[in-house]
């Protein structure tokens, strides 16, 4: 019976190949879209956490890390934080979301920092060029973003609707990919003397939880965020994304099931006479239906495997060209496998029942 399944598939190789590719595209859309969404969020959260500090000190009621909120923390609070037990250093920064026509979202996060203070806490080091000058329209960018955009020291690009000059590149990637003088950002936003966050590092011998509690006790009206929790906060901060991904998976599963349905329905129609011969030779309705189902499941498996392989290839190509991350989660792959097999079985259900119900005499006379 297994030989019969393979011979059925090879009887129309072009149609079988098209069906496999159709399912593979559905799998690719599911795995790649989910992986790209989750990977991009996790990568951004990882960069935000890679600033050499264990704690973000923020204004009460701050939502997310998008840089869309006004600066509400007075810089004068920085020395006060240094007096809290367990605090090793505290560095004030500004984060602002600026217009970016070349970005998919139309926005880009920029950090406003004082170079020496920020470099000391984050471990930032210049790869080429020089630090920006306080108060000037100058920026430094991380090397990964530089490669993606094909930029070099001395180039300019627009921020706040005017050109900013790239004066240096840095590593490692941490926080926003573009950093400008804090004074320039404050002047642009009319927030002189205020910042959006203060980065807090912890003294040896203390834990981040202990220092966070000390800060909360001393400043109960402010928001204390542990950098290790940023990934969870980012993922929870976009509830609409999870709804979109679930809907997307459902739509892709329906499309895969329809591809299988169309393929197997055509198969049954073309093999009406063959099914009549099998019935006349004594093959039961159940065995005939099972042959059709096996073929559908095999096509589904081949499509799923091809789709996952294509996802790995596309992920490799993407990481060579841009800084986007695609997270290929085993759980998502497993869900895709289950969804694909269920879709294949559902698509084969009607054709299998139709084949099993065919009258042997009518099937033999079918032309």
C-alpha positions in Angstrom: 0.0 0.0 0.0 3.0 2.3 0.7 4.2 1.7 -2.9 0.8 2.7 -4.1 1.0 6.0 -2.2 4.4 6.9 -3.7 3.3 5.8 -7.2 0.2 8.0 -6.9 2.4 11.0 -6.0 4.8 10.4 -8.8 2.0 9.9 -11.3 1.6 13.7 -11.5 5.0 15.0 -10.3 4.4 18.6 -11.3 1.1 18.7 -9.4 2.7 17.1 -6.3 5.6 19.5 -6.4 3.2 22.5 -6.7 1.3 21.2 -3.7 4.4 20.7 -1.6 5.7 24.2 -2.5 2.2 25.7 -1.7 2.3 24.2 1.8 6.0 25.2 2.2 5.1 28.8 1.5 2.4 28.7 4.2 4.9 27.2 6.6 7.5 29.7 5.7 5.0 32.6 6.3 4.1 31.2 9.7 7.6 30.4 11.0 9.3 33.4 9.4 6.7 36.0 10.4 6.5 34.7 14.0 10.3 34.4 14.2 10.9 37.8 12.8 8.4 39.5 15.1 9.7 37.7 18.3 13.3 37.9 17.2 13.2 41.7 16.5 11.5 42.3 19.9 14.0 40.1 21.8 17.0 41.6 20.0 15.9 45.1 20.9 15.2 44.1 24.5 18.7 42.4 24.6 20.3 45.6 23.3 18.4 47.7 25.8 19.6 45.4 28.6 23.3 45.5 27.4 24.1 48.9 28.9 26.2 47.7 31.8 23.5 48.6 34.3 21.2 46.3 36.2 18.4 48.8 36.9 16.5 51.4 34.9 15.2 54.3 37.1 12.3 55.9 35.4 9.5 58.4 36.1 6.3 57.0 37.7 3.7 55.8 35.1 6.3 55.4 32.3 5.0 52.9 29.7 7.3 50.8 27.6 10.7 51.8 26.2 9.7 53.3 22.9 11.1 56.8 23.6 7.8 58.5 23.0 7.4 59.9 26.5 8.5 63.3 27.7 11.5 63.7 29.9 10.3 64.0 33.5 13.3 63.0 35.7 15.4 66.0 36.9 19.1 65.3 36.4 19.7 66.6 39.9 18.3 63.2 41.1 21.4 61.4 39.9 23.6 62.4 42.9 20.7 61.4 45.2 20.7 57.9 43.7 24.4 57.5 44.4 23.7 57.8 48.1 21.4 54.8 48.1 22.9 51.6 49.6 24.3 49.3 47.0 24.4 51.8 44.1 27.8 51.8 42.4 27.1 54.4 39.7 24.2 56.3 38.2 24.1 57.8 34.7 21.3 59.9 33.3 20.2 59.3 29.7 17.5 60.5 27.3 15.6 58.2 24.9 13.6 59.7 22.1 11.8 58.2 19.1 12.5 60.2 15.9 11.0 60.1 12.4 12.8 57.6 10.2 11.4 57.2 6.6 13.9 54.4 5.9 12.6 52.3 8.8 9.6 49.9 8.4 7.9 51.4 11.5 8.6 55.0 10.4 10.3 55.6 13.8 13.8 55.1 15.3 15.0 55.2 18.9 17.9 57.5 19.6 19.9 57.7 22.9 21.0 61.1 24.3 24.0 60.5 26.5 27.1 62.2 28.0 29.8 60.2 26.2 32.3 59.7 29.0 29.7 58.8 31.7 27.8 56.4 29.4 31.0 54.7 28.1 32.2 54.2 31.7 29.0 52.3 32.7 28.3 50.5 29.5 31.8 49.5 28.3 31.2 51.3 25.0 34.4 51.8 23.0 35.0 53.7 19.8 36.0 51.6 16.8 36.8 54.6 14.5 36.3 58.3 14.6 35.9 60.3 17.8 33.3 61.1 20.5 30.6 63.6 19.6 30.9 67.1 21.0 28.3 68.1 23.6 25.6 70.3 22.2 26.6 69.7 18.5 24.6 68.0 15.8 26.8 64.9 15.8 26.2 61.2 16.4 28.0 57.9 16.8 26.5 54.7 15.5 27.1 51.0 16.2 29.1 49.0 13.7 26.3 46.6 12.8 23.9 49.4 11.9 26.8 51.1 10.0 27.3 47.9 7.8 23.5 47.6 7.2 23.1 51.2 6.1 26.5 51.4 4.2 27.5 54.5 6.2 30.9 55.9 7.1 32.4 58.5 9.4 31.8 61.9 7.9 28.4 61.0 6.4 25.2 62.8 7.5 21.6 61.7 7.8 18.5 63.5 9.0 17.4 63.6 12.6 14.8 66.2 13.8 14.6 67.3 10.1 18.2 68.5 9.9 21.5 66.8 9.1 23.5 65.1 11.8 27.1 64.2 11.2 28.5 60.7 12.0 31.7 61.3 13.9 32.4 57.8 15.1 31.3 54.1 15.3 31.2 52.0 18.5 30.9 48.5 19.9 29.3 46.6 21.6 25.7 47.2 20.5 23.7 48.4 23.5 20.7 50.6 23.8 19.7 52.5 20.7 21.9 52.1 17.6 22.4 55.9 17.4 23.7 58.1 20.2 23.8 61.8 20.2 24.8 64.4 22.8 22.3 64.6 25.7 22.4 68.4 25.6 21.4 68.4 21.9 18.4 66.1 22.6 17.3 68.1 25.6 17.5 71.4 23.7 15.5 69.9 20.8 12.7 68.7 23.1 12.7 71.7 25.4 13.6 69.5 28.3 16.8 71.1 29.6 17.9 69.6 32.9 15.6 66.6 32.5 16.1 63.0 31.3 13.9 59.9 30.6 15.9 57.4 32.6 18.8 56.9 34.9 21.0 53.8 34.5 22.0 52.3 37.9 24.7 49.7 38.4 25.0 47.6 41.5 28.0 47.4 43.8 29.7 44.0 44.3 28.1 42.1 47.2 24.6 43.4 46.4 22.0 41.9 44.2 19.9 43.8 41.7 16.8 42.9 43.7 18.2 44.3 46.9 19.2 47.6 45.4 15.9 47.9 43.5 14.1 47.5 46.8 16.3 50.2 48.4 15.6 52.5 45.5 11.9 51.8 45.7 11.9 52.5 49.5 13.8 55.8 49.0 11.9 56.9 45.9 8.4 55.3 46.1 6.9 57.5 43.4 9.3 56.3 40.7 9.5 53.3 38.5 12.2 50.7 39.0 12.9 48.2 36.2 15.4 45.4 36.3 17.2 45.1 32.9 16.8 41.3 33.1 13.1 41.8 32.9 13.1 44.0 29.7 12.5 41.1 27.3 9.4 40.1 29.2 8.2 43.7 29.4 8.7 44.2 25.6 6.8 41.0 24.8 4.0 41.9 27.1 3.9 45.5 25.9 2.6 44.6 22.4 -0.6 42.5 23.1 -1.9 43.3 19.6 1.1 41.5 18.1 0.2 38.2 19.7 -3.3 38.5 18.4 -2.0 39.2 14.9 0.4 36.3 15.0 -2.4 33.9 16.2 -4.7 35.1 13.4 -1.9 34.8 10.9 -1.2 31.2 11.9 -4.8 30.3 11.6 -5.1 31.9 8.1 -1.9 30.1 6.9 -3.3 26.8 8.3 -6.6 27.3 6.4 -4.7 28.0 3.2 -2.6 24.9 3.6 -5.7 22.8 4.2 -7.3 24.2 1.0 -4.2 23.4 -1.0 -4.3 19.8 0.2 -8.1 19.7 -0.4 -7.8 20.9 -4.0 -4.9 18.5 -4.6 -6.5 15.4 -3.2 -9.9 16.2 -4.7 -8.3 16.4 -8.1 -6.4 13.2 -7.4 -9.6 11.3 -6.5 -11.4 12.6 -9.6 -8.5 11.6 -11.9 -8.3 8.1 -10.3 -12.0 7.3 -10.3 -11.4 4.3 -12.5 -8.4 3.2 -10.5 -10.4 3.3 -7.3 -13.1 1.2 -9.0 -10.5 -1.4 -9.9 -9.2 -1.5 -6.3 -12.8 -2.0 -5.1 -13.5 -4.7 -7.6 -10.4 -6.5 -6.3 -11.8 -6.5 -2.8 -10.1 -3.5 -1.2 -12.2 -2.1 1.6 -13.5 1.5 1.7 -11.4 2.1 4.8 -8.2 1.1 3.1 -9.0 3.3 0.0 -9.7 6.3 2.2 -6.5 5.6 4.2 -4.4 5.6 1.0 -5.8 9.1 0.1 -5.1 10.3 3.7 -1.6 8.9 3.7 -0.8 10.7 0.4 -2.1 14.0 1.8 -0.1 13.6 5.1 3.0 12.8 3.1 2.6 15.8 0.9 2.0 17.9 4.1 5.2 16.6 5.8 7.3 17.3 2.7 5.8 20.8 2.5 6.5 21.4 6.2 10.1 20.2 5.9 10.7 22.3 2.8 9.1 25.4 4.4 11.3 25.1 7.5 14.4 24.6 5.4 13.5 27.7 3.3 13.1 29.6 6.6 16.6 28.7 7.7 18.0 29.8 4.3 16.0 33.1 4.3 17.1 33.7 7.9 20.8 33.2 7.0 20.5 35.6 4.0 18.7 38.2 6.1 21.3 38.2 8.9 24.0 38.8 6.3 22.2 41.8 4.8 20.4 43.6 7.8 20.5 43.6 11.5 17.1 42.0 11.9 16.9 38.8 14.0 14.7 35.8 13.2 14.0 33.6 16.2 13.4 30.0 15.2 11.7 28.7 18.3 11.3 24.9 18.6 7.9 25.5 20.0 6.8 27.5 17.0 8.2 24.8 14.7 6.4 22.1 16.6 3.1 24.1 16.4 3.6 24.6 12.7 4.2 20.9 12.3 1.0 20.0 14.2 -1.0 22.7 12.4 0.3 21.5 9.0 -0.6 17.9 9.7 -4.0 18.8 10.9 -4.5 21.0 7.9 -3.4 18.1 5.6 -5.7 15.6 7.3 -8.6 18.1 7.1 -7.9 18.7 3.5 -7.9 15.0 2.7 -11.0 14.2 4.7 -13.6 15.0 2.0 -11.6 13.5 -0.9 -11.0 10.3 1.1 -14.7 10.0 2.0 -15.7 10.6 -1.6 -13.3 7.9 -2.8 -14.6 5.4 -0.3 -18.2 6.1 -1.3 -17.7 5.6 -5.0 -19.7 2.7 -6.5 -17.3 0.2 -8.0 -19.4 -0.4 -11.2 -19.8 3.4 -11.9 -16.1 3.9 -11.1 -15.1 1.2 -13.6 -17.2 2.8 -16.3 -15.8 6.3 -15.7 -13.9 7.9 -18.6 
